[in-house]
Amino acid sequence: MFLPYVGEVVAGATLVQQALGLGATLGKIALGSDNATMNWIEGLVEATNPMNTRSEWSSIDYGNTGRNTTWTIENLLGMAGDVIGQLK
């Protein structure tokens, strides 16, 4: 975000993404939770979220998705990073 001209683009894209997420949430409140368009927008926001770093599939899972299983290399390394960050 500190690079010239790149920071503005990243900040703008993040703002648009967060606004879409808020709009989808408010739309689901107003139109009902089974609205296909709002669900699609919410899925798009979740898929493009840069803070969402866990993959859908991990080869260690043996059939389970990486987000739904605690015992994957990816999740264990993420938890270790979180713990080290908290201890710091």
C-alpha positions as CSV (number, residue, x, y, z in Angstrom):
1,M,0.0,0.0,0.0
2,F,3.0,2.3,0.3
3,L,4.0,2.1,-3.4
4,P,3.0,5.1,-5.4
5,Y,-0.2,4.7,-7.4
6,V,-0.5,1.1,-6.2
7,G,-1.7,2.0,-2.7
8,E,-4.6,4.0,-4.1
9,V,-5.7,1.0,-6.3
10,V,-5.4,-1.5,-3.4
11,A,-7.3,0.9,-1.0
12,G,-10.0,1.4,-3.6
13,A,-10.4,-2.3,-4.4
14,T,-10.6,-3.1,-0.7
15,L,-13.2,-0.4,-0.2
16,V,-15.3,-1.7,-3.1
17,Q,-15.0,-5.3,-1.8
18,Q,-16.1,-4.3,1.7
19,A,-18.9,-2.2,0.3
20,L,-20.1,-5.2,-1.8
21,G,-20.0,-7.4,1.3
22,L,-22.0,-4.9,3.3
23,G,-24.5,-4.5,0.4
24,A,-24.9,-8.3,0.1
25,T,-25.5,-8.6,3.9
26,L,-28.1,-5.8,3.9
27,G,-29.7,-7.1,0.7
28,K,-30.1,-10.5,2.4
29,I,-31.7,-8.9,5.4
30,A,-34.1,-6.9,3.1
31,L,-34.8,-9.6,0.5
32,G,-34.4,-12.8,2.4
33,S,-31.5,-15.1,2.9
34,D,-32.4,-17.3,-0.1
35,N,-31.8,-14.6,-2.7
36,A,-29.5,-16.0,-5.3
37,T,-28.0,-12.7,-6.4
38,M,-27.1,-11.7,-2.8
39,N,-25.6,-15.2,-2.2
40,W,-23.6,-14.9,-5.4
41,I,-22.2,-11.4,-4.4
42,E,-21.4,-12.7,-0.9
43,G,-19.6,-15.7,-2.5
44,L,-17.6,-13.4,-4.8
45,V,-16.6,-11.2,-1.8
46,E,-15.5,-14.3,0.2
47,A,-13.5,-15.6,-2.8
48,T,-11.7,-12.4,-3.4
49,N,-10.9,-11.7,0.3
50,P,-7.1,-11.3,0.6
51,M,-7.3,-12.2,4.3
52,N,-8.8,-15.6,3.5
53,T,-5.6,-17.5,3.0
54,R,-6.7,-21.1,3.7
55,S,-7.2,-23.1,0.5
56,E,-10.2,-25.2,-0.3
57,W,-8.1,-28.4,-0.7
58,S,-5.1,-29.7,1.0
59,S,-3.3,-32.9,-0.1
60,I,-2.9,-34.0,3.5
61,D,-6.7,-33.9,4.1
62,Y,-7.5,-37.2,2.4
63,G,-10.8,-35.9,1.1
64,N,-11.8,-33.2,3.5
65,T,-11.6,-29.5,2.6
66,G,-8.8,-27.5,4.2
67,R,-11.2,-25.1,5.9
68,N,-13.3,-27.8,7.6
69,T,-10.4,-29.8,9.1
70,T,-8.1,-28.8,11.8
71,W,-5.4,-31.4,11.2
72,T,-3.8,-30.2,8.0
73,I,-0.3,-28.8,7.5
74,E,-1.7,-25.6,6.2
75,N,-4.0,-25.1,9.2
76,L,-1.4,-26.1,11.8
77,L,1.1,-23.7,10.3
78,G,-1.5,-21.0,10.4
79,M,-2.3,-21.7,14.0
80,A,1.4,-21.7,14.9
81,G,1.8,-18.3,13.2
82,D,-1.2,-17.0,15.1
83,V,0.2,-18.2,18.4
84,I,3.6,-16.8,17.8
85,G,2.0,-13.5,16.8
86,Q,0.0,-13.4,20.1
87,L,3.1,-14.3,22.2
88,K,5.0,-11.5,20.5
